[in-house]
Amino acid sequence: MLMTNQKKPISIKNDPWEAYNDIEEHGKLTLSNIEFTTTNLCNMRCSHCAVGYTLQTKDPDPLPMDIIYRRLDEIPNLRTMSITGGEPMFSKKSIKNVVKPLLKYAQDRGIYVQMNSNLTLPQDRYLDIAEYIDVMHISHNWGTIQEFTNVGFGAMKKQPPLKAKLKLYEQMLNNASTLSEQGMFVSAETMLNQSTLPYLDKIHKEIVNDMKCSRHEVHPMYPADFASQLNVLSLKEMKQAIHHLLDIRNEDVWMLFGTLPIYPCINDENDQALLQRLRDAKNVTMRNDPDGRSRLNVNVFSGDVIVTDFGDENGTISNIKRDKLTDVFNKWLTSDLAQSLNCHCEAFHCLGPNVLVKNMYYPHTDFKQKEIEMHTESIFS
Ligand code: SF4
């Protein structure tokens, strides 16, 4: 495979995970991101974790790396790789046999890498891979320390001592600030839900001032099965929360709104005003949800391929032992579900809703019909 190890720094003008890049570069939805689940192990058990209830105490053997490399080589437009778990830096065996080989592969091809970590492990583990990481992505939903000690271990049968939990919190703060100061791009994500809503100011300040993160990501929380213990916000509450964040945030720090449940085609004055406010705000970006628009998830143990890690809405759609990932992606795009979600309005750089957003907030909206209306309106306006 051709080596093109030239990467522009990540910035509000260069978000390699933005699925609209593929429309601009290739004229259509294109497989450009592979997420690997590299371990089922973690030192925490968050109630809201997408894989929190599937975590195990011992990983099975991974597939031979040759199969994985071959499947990656077959993706001509691979731009980004995401590494997730469990906690990808928890198992030394997994780091040596899977994570580091993947990081090196990405580096050789000039592919951007995001790692999804809880950043609570000893710092040397993260320093050891720092040179390969473009985005260190962590969750920060902790309005109070009790929230961390309860929800952060909510899915764990035998609870660790309180002191041990508190130490992990300190370590997370310390790791984030030290790694940021050393030049790592640490991006902290907060879900908007009933638990975080009263503490958004505090969480934002901690992310910016104490953890010194380069980006604060904000996503709504949807009632997927893994998140059933937490309370979702109504659409009205969500919009108020976004306005509030825009009011209180530090404008010098990038704020990324992902899976935003507000669309240009929704005929609501307030929605359109909020969208405009987001477009005009300094250092704010909105990202088209990458799930199923440009990304597939591969489990390195089974080889199973899924479209989304948000709650396994669609189940396994293929396996890399059998299929090329580009073929899997192209077949997925022809499925009824993908067809019902994949609208596109060029004027707004919008690629339609995420499946969970649609199911939660717009179950009866036909976005393909909306797309027709939008296109008709723009022709006659
Ligand atoms: S792409 Fe879909 S969701 Fe976005 S504005 Fe157009 S019709 Fe609405």
Residues whose N, C-alpha, C, O or C-beta is under 5 A from the ligand:
A	BS01	SF4	Y263 P264 C265 C343 H344 C345 C350 L351 G352 P353 F367 K370 E371 M374
